[in-house]
């Protein structure tokens, strides 16, 4: 499986072909089977985001077709039956990073309608993280309004990417966010 580390979405009135051309200078990007969604591999995600931020500040039309960038640190394929277990395994190394903070999990599912129910997965992962933190002697709270971090999960069919978006990251890069 091709390893991607960013998911990019197009603005509602954007031009997909133009966006892909603009992104091509910064990494390898591919269309998906979902309108306005591309997967990419860049050498340095933070540097990539900084380039977009800088170019947007210098030139009004730069990256005007881009809506969101979601950094993804882990990528895997899954079957519906093992999706939650694979997510827990992927999230386990980050649990300690969420200690004494506020967070929530956000799953953007593309494909597998009716087979993966996003709110059910999000709630199960919120509980998993909170339980793991208790086992480590820590706590955290679920916050949907102004969290310290968002656990971002993006699926494209049977491919999944998982990333952690901190408050600092989303403030620095207004296009790094979940919907």
DRENBANU-603032 format. One record per atom (N, C-alpha, C, O): residue in three letters; y, x, z. Coordinates in steps of 0.001 Angstrom, whole numbers, padded with zeros to 6 digits, always signed. Layout:
N
ALAYXZ;...
// end
This chain:
179
UNK-001185+000838+000000;UNK+000000+000000+000000;UNK+001249+000884+000000;UNK+001340+001852+000755;UNK+002192+000539-000844;UNK+003467+001254-000897;UNK+004205+001026+000419;UNK+004362-000116+000851;UNK+004653+002091+001052;UNK+005321+002013+002339;UNK+006821+001832+002163;UNK+007501+002730+001666;UNK+007331+000705+002558;UNK+008761+000438+002510;UNK+009332+000578+003908;UNK+008599+000461+004891;UNK+010640+000830+004013;UNK+011269+000914+005327;UNK+012561+000115+005435;UNK+013241+000166+006460;UNK+012901-000620+004384;UNK+014016-001563+004455;UNK+013685-002805+003618;UNK+013011-002726+002591;UNK+014169-003918+004079;UNK+014143-005149+003309;UNK+015595-005503+003036;UNK+016430-005460+003940;UNK+015895-005851+001798;UNK+017267-006168+001394;UNK+017279-007573+000821;UNK+016414-007941+000026;UNK+018268-008354+001234;UNK+018423-009683+000649;UNK+019743-009748-000102;UNK+020704-009044+000210;UNK+019753-010609-001089;UNK+020912-010779-001961;UNK+021811-011884-001409;UNK+021333-012852-000817;UNK+023096-011728-001609;UNK+024057-012778-001264;UNK+023751-014019-002099;UNK+023219-013909-003204;UNK+024085-015198-001577;UNK+023758-016460-002248;UNK+024267-016533-003682;UNK+023585-017074-004552;UNK+025433-016006-003933;UNK+025980-016047-005287;UNK+025857-014693-005984;UNK+026556-014422-006960;UNK+024964-013850-005473;UNK+024823-012498-005989;UNK+024028-012423-007281;UNK+023420-013390-007741;UNK+024065-011236-007833;UNK+023336-010929-009071;UNK+022236-009935-008711;UNK+022508-008778-008391;UNK+021005-010397-008766;UNK+019852-009619-008310;UNK+019700-008325-009101;UNK+019519-007262-008506;UNK+019768-008390-010406;UNK+019604-007195-011242;UNK+020689-006162-010922;UNK+020407-004968-010828;UNK+021910-006624-010757;UNK+023022-005728-010418;UNK+022789-005077-009054;UNK+023026-003881-008889;UNK+022330-005850-008091;UNK+022059-005301-006761;UNK+020995-004213-006829;UNK+021158-003148-006233;UNK+019911-004472-007547;UNK+018844-003470-007668;UNK+019342-002197-008347;UNK+018941-001097-007968;UNK+020208-002337-009344;UNK+020786-001156-010008;UNK+021647-000361-009025;UNK+021593+000869-008988;UNK+022432-001073-008238;UNK+023315-000406-007279;UNK+022509+000322-006201;UNK+022894+001407-005765;UNK+021399-000267-005773;UNK+020558+000332-004733;UNK+019750+001525-005237;UNK+019397+002409-004456;UNK+019456+001556-006533;UNK+018551+002565-007111;UNK+018985+004002-006816;UNK+018135+004890-006738;UNK+020264+004247-006653;UNK+020750+005600-006383;UNK+020379+006091-004985;UNK+020478+007285-004700;UNK+019958+005189-004123;UNK+019772+005536-002714;UNK+018315+005532-002269;UNK+018018+005885-001127;UNK+017410+005140-003147;UNK+015993+005109-002800;UNK+015210+004369-003856;UNK+015712+004088-004944;UNK+013984+004059-003523;UNK+013105+003318-004433;UNK+013070+001858-003978;UNK+012681+001562-002848;UNK+013473+000967-004851;UNK+013527-000462-004527;UNK+012722-001258-005534;UNK+012702-000949-006725;UNK+012054-002295-005029;UNK+011227-003140-005882;UNK+011502-004608-005600;UNK+011724-005001-004454;UNK+011485-005409-006649;UNK+011559-006857-006503;UNK+010313-007333-005766;UNK+009275-006672-005766;UNK+010443-008469-005153;UNK+009280-009139-004568;UNK+009091-010441-005338;UNK+009863-010738-006250;UNK+008109-011194-004992;UNK+007904-012495-005613;UNK+008808-013564-005028;UNK+008638-014746-005326;UNK+009764-013170-004204;UNK+010663-014114-003541;UNK+012088-013841-003999;UNK+012558-012704-003952;UNK+012767-014883-004438;UNK+014100-014758-005017;UNK+015067-014057-004063;UNK+015206-014433-002899;UNK+015725-013038-004587;UNK+016778-012357-003843;UNK+016292-011453-002732;UNK+017073-011077-001858;UNK+015015-011095-002747;UNK+014467-010230-001703;UNK+013864-008996-002369;UNK+013052-009105-003287;UNK+014274-007824-001891;UNK+013740-006562-002407;UNK+013250-005724-001231;UNK+013768-005817-000119;UNK+012249-004912-001502;UNK+011748-003956-000526;UNK+012125-002566-001001;UNK+012066-002269-002194;UNK+012513-001713-000057;UNK+012935-000374-000440;UNK+012421+000701+000480;UNK+012026+000460+001621;UNK+012443+001884-000061;UNK+012106+003084+000705;UNK+013265+004056+000533;UNK+013555+004505-000576;UNK+013925+004376+001646;UNK+015039+005319+001633;UNK+014682+006487+002549;UNK+013880+006338+003470;UNK+015280+007642+002293;UNK+014972+008841+003071;UNK+015415+008707+004526;UNK+014707+009144+005433;UNK+016570+008112+004751;UNK+017138+007981+006094;UNK+017824+006622+006166;UNK+018853+006409+005525;UNK+017261+005711+006938;UNK+017767+004337+006984;UNK+019197+004294+007517;UNK+020037+003587+006960;UNK+019483+005027+008571;UNK+020833+004998+009136;UNK+021857+005565+008147;UNK+022945+005009+007997;UNK+021518+006654+007480;UNK+022422+007226+006477;UNK+022623+006260+005315;UNK+023730+006146+004789;UNK+021567+005566+004914;UNK+021658+004551+003864;UNK+022631+003444+004279;UNK+023492+003046+003494;UNK+022496+002958+005491;UNK+023396+001903+005985;UNK+024827+002405+006093;UNK+025770+001678+005780;UNK+024990+003639+006533;UNK+026341+004215+006629;UNK+026975+004325+005246;UNK+028172+004076+005099;UNK+026208+004687+004247;UNK+026722+004763+002874;UNK+027208+003396+002413;UNK+028292+003280+001842;UNK+026416+002370+002657;UNK+026825+001012+002268;UNK+028105+000623+002992;UNK+029038+000109+002376;UNK+028153+000869+004316;UNK+029346+000520+005098;UNK+030576+001233+004559;UNK+031630+000623+004379;UNK+030434+002522+004303;UNK+031559+003319+003817;UNK+032008+002858+002432;UNK+033204+002691+002194;UNK+031076+002656+001532;UNK+031437+002244+000169;UNK+032083+000862+000171;UNK+033005+000608-000604;UNK+031610-000029+001034;UNK+032232-001358+001137;UNK+033666-001258+001657;UNK+034536-002019+001234;UNK+033911-000329+002564;UNK+035268-000191+003106;UNK+036228+000440+002107;UNK+037433+000196+002157;UNK+035690+001258+001193;UNK+036531+001931+000205;UNK+036768+001099-001049;UNK+037807+001225-001697;UNK+035817+000264-001383;UNK+035893-000460-002647;UNK+035379-001885-002431;UNK+034214-002085-002088;UNK+036238-002852-002632;UNK+035915-004240-002345;UNK+034662-004725-003071;UNK+033914-005533-002520;UNK+034421-004260-004269;UNK+033283-004778-005030;UNK+031973-004039-004762;UNK+030925-004451-005259;UNK+032014-002965-003995;UNK+030795-002204-003709;UNK+029824-003057-002899;UNK+030196-003640-001881;UNK+028602-003122-003353;UNK+027533-003852-002676;UNK+027899-005305-002375;UNK+027456-005863-001371;UNK+028705-005915-003239;UNK+029099-007301-003012;UNK+027929-008278-003148;UNK+028000-009394-002636;UNK+026861-007876-003828;UNK+025701-008744-004002;UNK+024711-008639-002846;UNK+023732-009384-002808;UNK+024945-007742-001920;UNK+024052-007522-000794;UNK+024422-008435+000368;UNK+025586-008509+000762;UNK+023437-009120+000909;UNK+023675-009961+002081;UNK+023235-009249+003362;UNK+024006-009127+004314;UNK+021972-008778+003370;UNK+021421-008181+004587;UNK+020550-006976+004261;UNK+019959-006873+003186;UNK+020493-006074+005227;UNK+019526-004981+005226;UNK+018811-005061+006570;UNK+019445-005114+007624;UNK+017492-005067+006517;UNK+016698-005073+007744;UNK+015886-003777+007776;UNK+014982-003592+006961;UNK+016207-002873+008725;UNK+015434-001639+008851;UNK+014053-001951+009430;UNK+013934-002725+010379;UNK+013023-001350+008861;UNK+011652-001619+009286;UNK+010964-000298+009612;UNK+010870+000586+008760;UNK+010491-000170+010828;UNK+009900+001084+011279;UNK+008389+001119+011125;UNK+007803+002196+011013;UNK+007756-000038+011118;UNK+006309-000101+010935;UNK+005997-001134+009872;UNK+006623-002192+009811;UNK+005026-000816+009038;UNK+004631-001700+007947;UNK+003110-001780+007927;UNK+002429-000769+008098;UNK+002582-002975+007720;UNK+001132-003144+007644;UNK+000794-004380+006826;UNK+001639-005247+006604;UNK-000449-004447+006386;UNK-000961-005661+005755;UNK-001772-006402+006804;UNK-002204-005824+007800;UNK-001969-007691+006563;UNK-002662-008503+007559;UNK-003393-009667+006901;UNK-003125-010041+005758;UNK-004309-010214+007653;UNK-004939-011500+007368;UNK-004324-012479+008360;UNK-003898-012069+009439;UNK-004270-013731+008026;UNK-003671-014715+008927;UNK-004314-014652+010307;UNK-003624-014750+011322;UNK-005624-014489+010346;UNK-006351-014490+011622;UNK-006016-013304+012523;UNK-006141-013411+013743;UNK-005593-012176+011950;UNK-005303-011008+012784;UNK-003805-010688+012880;UNK-003430-009639+013403;UNK-002957-011581+012380;UNK-001521-011324+012330;UNK-000934-011070+013722;UNK-000255-010064+013924;UNK-001182-011955+014674;UNK-000597-011803+016005;UNK-001113-010539+016690;UNK-000339-009825+017328;UNK-002382-010259+016569;UNK-002942-009050+017192;UNK-002321-007791+016594;UNK-002006-006851+017323;UNK-002144-007766+015282;UNK-001524-006596+014642;UNK-000057-006457+015047;UNK+000443-005344+015206;UNK+000626-007580+015212;UNK+002018-007512+015670;UNK+002100-006951+017088;UNK+002944-006099+017368;UNK+001240-007416+017976;UNK+001249-006889+019347;UNK+000998-005391+019348;UNK+001651-004650+020083;UNK+000066-004946+018536;UNK-000221-003508+018447;UNK+001000-002752+017917;UNK+001332-001678+018419;UNK+001665-003308+016907;UNK+002852-002656+016333;UNK+004003-002608+017333;UNK+004763-001640+017355;UNK+004138-003639+018158;UNK+005247-003706+019112;UNK+004999-002903+020385;UNK+005948-002523+021071;UNK+003761-002647+020699;UNK+003433-001994+021968;UNK+004257-000721+022243;UNK+004748-000560+023359;UNK+004423+000180+021273;UNK+005210+001392+021554;UNK+006683+001125+021893;UNK+007337+001973+022500;UNK+007203-000026+021515;UNK+008624-000326+021753;UNK+008880-001101+023034;UNK+010033-001257+023436;UNK+007853-001579+023671;UNK+008037-002446+024834;UNK+008935-001781+025870;UNK+009868-002408+026373;UNK+008667-000527+026191;UNK+009460+000167+027217;UNK+010937+000266+026828;UNK+011803+000301+027702;UNK+011229+000310+025540;UNK+012627+000374+025078;UNK+013398-000905+025428;UNK+014628-000899+025481;UNK+012679-001975+025662;UNK+013317-003262+025949;UNK+013462-003529+027445;UNK+013956-004586+027838;UNK+013038-002582+028282;UNK+013112-002746+029733;UNK+014561-002925+030175;UNK+015465-002233+029705;UNK+014755-003858+031077;UNK+016061-004138+031683;UNK+017111-004496+030637;UNK+018286-004164+030798;UNK+016703-005156+029587;UNK+017643-005543+028533;UNK+017459-007020+028189;UNK+016650-007728+028788;UNK+018227-007446+027219;UNK+018072-008798+026669;UNK+017634-008645+025221;UNK+018070-007730+024522;UNK+016772-009546+024779;UNK+016244-009447+023424;UNK+015721-010808+022989;UNK+015644-011746+023782;UNK+015371-010893+021734;UNK+014527-011971+021226;UNK+013814-011481+019971;UNK+014197-010485+019358;UNK+012776-012206+019617;UNK+011982-011886+018445;UNK+012370-012856+017335;UNK+012517-014055+017574;UNK+012535-012334+016126;UNK+012854-013180+014965;UNK+011893-012849+013840;UNK+011820-011707+013387;UNK+011158-013851+013395;UNK+010209-013706+012295;UNK+010741-014451+011078;UNK+010977-015658+011134;UNK+010924-013738+009996;UNK+011292-014338+008709;UNK+010040-014292+007848;UNK+009663-013234+007346;UNK+009401-015439+007679;UNK+008146-015533+006942;UNK+008426-015941+005506;UNK+009137-016909+005236;UNK+007854-015184+004608;UNK+007916-015520+003183;UNK+006478-015610+002696;UNK+005749-014618+002679;UNK+006088-016799+002305;UNK+004696-017038+001930;UNK+003905-017546+003124;UNK+004407-017587+004248;UNK+002666-017931+002865;UNK+001745-018405+003893;UNK+002283-019603+004680;UNK+002037-019732+005879;UNK+003014-020467+003993;UNK+003572-021660+004624;UNK+002448-022516+005199;UNK+001434-022768+004546;UNK+002654-022949+006420;UNK+001672-023762+007104;UNK+000559-022961+007757;UNK-000174-023490+008592;UNK+000421-021700+007391;UNK-000610-020850+007979;UNK-000057-019986+009104;UNK-000749-019706+010083;UNK+001199-019565+008956;UNK+001891-018822+010009;UNK+003110-019648+010393;UNK+003966-019931+009555;UNK+003182-020026+011640;UNK+004282-020849+012144;UNK+005228-019924+012908;UNK+004912-019460+014004;UNK+006380-019667+012319;UNK+007309-018668+012871;UNK+007652-018899+014338;UNK+007528-017961+015125;UNK+008081-020109+014757;UNK+008439-020272+016172;UNK+007274-019990+017128;UNK+007487-019468+018222;UNK+006057-020328+016725;UNK+004900-020065+017584;UNK+004674-018559+017745;UNK+004402-018082+018846;UNK+004787-017827+016657;UNK+004613-016368+016712;UNK+005730-015740+017537;UNK+005476-014867+018367;UNK+006971-016182+017312;UNK+008107-015637+018063;UNK+007920-015850+019559;UNK+008126-014926+020345;UNK+007534-017047+019960;UNK+007340-017340+021387;UNK+006194-016519+021966;UNK+006298-016011+023082;UNK+005109-016387+021218;UNK+003978-015593+021700;UNK+004379-014127+021895;UNK+003962-013492+022863;UNK+005182-013596+020979;UNK+005612-012198+021100;UNK+006639-012013+022212;UNK+006620-010997+022906;UNK+007536-012982+022389;UNK+008458-012928+023530;UNK+007649-012825+024821;UNK+007937-011985+025673;UNK+006643-013675+024960;UNK+005797-013675+026164;UNK+005028-012368+026305;UNK+004934-011809+027397;UNK+004484-011889+025201;UNK+003745-010619+025227;UNK+004642-009488+025746;UNK+004234-008729+026625;UNK+005842-009377+025212;UNK+006758-008310+025619;UNK+007132-008447+027096;UNK+007110-007465+027838;UNK+007473-009657+027516;UNK+007841-009874+028921;UNK+006673-009533+029846;UNK+006874-008898+030881;UNK+005461-009944+029489;UNK+004281-009648+030315;UNK+004012-008149+030377;UNK+003687-007619+031440;UNK+004145-007463+029243;UNK+003940-006018+029222;UNK+004974-005310+030099;UNK+004647-004349+030795;UNK+006209-005781+030063;UNK+007254-005178+030895;UNK+006964-005386+032374;UNK+007167-004478+033179;UNK+006492-006569+032738;UNK+006127-006822+034139;UNK+005032-005850+034571;UNK+005077-005298+035670;UNK+004047-005647+033693;UNK+002967-004698+034006;UNK+003501-003279+034210;UNK+002922-002499+034965;UNK+004597-002948+033542;UNK+005213-001626+033681;UNK+006206-001568+034850;UNK+006780-000515+035124;UNK+006406-002702+035540;UNK+007338-002754+036668;UNK+008776-002990+036253;UNK+009702-002662+036994;UNK+008965-003556+035078;UNK+010312-003828+034576;UNK+010454-005305+034250;UNK+009514-006092+034366;UNK+011642-005639+033845;UNK+011892-007004+033403;UNK+012856-006970+032231;UNK+013438-005930+031920;UNK+013018-008098+031596;UNK+013980-008291+030512;UNK+014217-009789+030420;UNK+013501-010577+031039;UNK+015211-010176+029656;UNK+015460-011608+029467;UNK+015556-011912+027972;UNK+015938-011066+027163;UNK+015199-013136+027643;UNK+015323-013619+026278;UNK+016744-014133+026115;UNK+017213-014941+026916;UNK+017424-013666+025082;UNK+018814-014058+024813;UNK+018988-014238+023313;UNK+018789-013301+022539;UNK+019357-015440+022911;UNK+019542-015723+021486;UNK+021000-015598+021044;UNK+021283-015646+019847;UNK+021925-015438+021985;UNK+023351-015449+021641;UNK+023951-014056+021486;UNK+024684-013805+020530;UNK+023655-013160+022400;UNK+024208-011804+022338;UNK+023206-010809+022926;UNK+023472-010192+023957;UNK+022052-010654+022268;UNK+021027-009782+022836;UNK+021347-008302+022647;UNK+022088-007917+021741;UNK+020771-007486+023523;UNK+020863-006042+023365;UNK+020086-005589+022139;UNK+020442-004599+021499;UNK+019009-006328+021812;UNK+018167-005972+020667;UNK+017476-007208+020108;UNK+017231-008184+020818;UNK+017174-007139+018829;UNK+016374-008166+018163;UNK+015167-007469+017555;UNK+015299-006490+016820;UNK+014004-007984+017869;UNK+012785-007504+017236;UNK+012679-008268+015922;UNK+012423-009472+015915;UNK+012875-007568+014820;UNK+012891-008183+013491;UNK+011522-008023+012845;UNK+010990-006919+012731;UNK+010969-009150+012429;UNK+009678-009153+011743;UNK+009892-009846+010413;UNK+010372-010978+010359;UNK+009534-009162+009345;UNK+009717-009688+007993;UNK+008377-009673+007281;UNK+007726-008632+007189;UNK+007959-010841+006770;UNK+006724-010875+005991;UNK+007030-011224+004549;UNK+007911-012029+004248;UNK+006277-010597+003677;UNK+006287-010869+002235;UNK+004819-011067+001884;UNK+004098-010096+001659;UNK+004373-012318+001836;UNK+002956-012578+001626;UNK+002154-011984+002758;UNK+002378-012323+003920;UNK+001205-011087+002435;UNK+000357-010481+003465;UNK+000842-009096+003897;UNK+000088-008343+004513;UNK+002086-008758+003579;UNK+002687-007506+004031;UNK+003692-007822+005127;UNK+004400-008827+005057;UNK+003753-006976+006127;UNK+004658-007205+007246;UNK+005389-005920+007590;UNK+004805-004836+007584;UNK+006678-006057+007892;UNK+007482-004956+008392;UNK+008096-005355+009716;UNK+008503-006502+009902;UNK+008162-004407+010636;UNK+008694-004662+011973;UNK+009755-003619+012274;UNK+009558-002430+012026;UNK+010881-004072+012810;UNK+011950-003155+013180;UNK+012688-003647+014409;UNK+012530-004795+014823;UNK+013473-002795+014976;UNK+014268-003127+016152;UNK+015738-002959+015780;UNK+016177-001869+015413;UNK+016484-004042+015878;UNK+017915-004005+015568;UNK+018676-004080+016889;UNK+018631-005092+017588;UNK+019368-003008+017217;UNK+020135-002985+018466;UNK+021509-003610+018256;UNK+021983-003752+017129;UNK+022126-003974+019358;UNK+023482-004525+019304;UNK+024430-003517+018654;UNK+025264-003890+017829;UNK+024303-002244+019023;UNK+025169-001214+018465;UNK+025006-001120+016948;UNK+025988-000985+016218;UNK+023770-001191+016484;UNK+023510-001104+015058;UNK+024126-002287+014312;UNK+024752-002104+013268;UNK+023952-003485+014835;UNK+024481-004662+014138;UNK+026006-004731+014207;UNK+026637-005317+013327;UNK+026602-004143+015236;UNK+028071-004090+015287;UNK+028615-003050+014311;UNK+029646-003263+013672;UNK+027920-001934+014203;UNK+028362-000868+013294;UNK+028188-001274+011833;UNK+029034-000978+010989;UNK+027076-001957+011548;UNK+026750-002382+010190;UNK+026623-003905+010186;UNK+025581-004436+010571;UNK+027648-004600+009766;UNK+027641-006068+009834;UNK+026569-006715+008956;UNK+026278-007901+009113;UNK+025995-005969+008056;UNK+024954-006470+007159;UNK+023547-006207+007702;UNK+022567-006654+007105;UNK+023432-005497+008812;UNK+022130-005282+009458;UNK+021976-006362+010508;UNK+022559-006301+011590;UNK+021166-007359+010153;UNK+020998-008509+011036;UNK+019816-009347+010564;UNK+019276-009151+009475;UNK+019439-010279+011415;UNK+018444-011275+011032;UNK+019175-012594+010854;UNK+020265-012786+011392;UNK+018586-013481+010115;UNK+019190-014818+009951;UNK+018511-015821+010850;UNK+018879-016996+010852;
// end
